[in-house]
Amino acid sequence: MYLHIGASVVIPQGDVVGIFDLDNTTASRITRDFLAGAEQAGQVITAGEDLPKSFVLCQTPSGARRVYLSQLSSATLLKRMESGGLDTL
């Protein structure tokens, strides 16, 4: 199953570690430091050109970490996860 997170970006649901609201989580210095470190490490991928509302933390089976910025709200992404996402690409 796949999760469509915006624009033309889809990710395997099994890789999703967490879905986070940017407004709520970036109030914490720890989260801001985490996102800055991920940006410096080249792990941040922007899904779309609009202002991001959420980020999705993923870890691939090989252990690679990715942070996807999405213009969709965390509530919308959660509903998509709960509904089963996309079966195939």
Secondary structure, DSSP 8 states (H G I E B T S, - for coil): -EEEEETTEEEEGGGEEEEEEHHHHTTSHHHHHHHHHHHHTT-EEEESSS---EEEEEE-TT--EEEEEESS-HHHHHHHHHTT-BS--
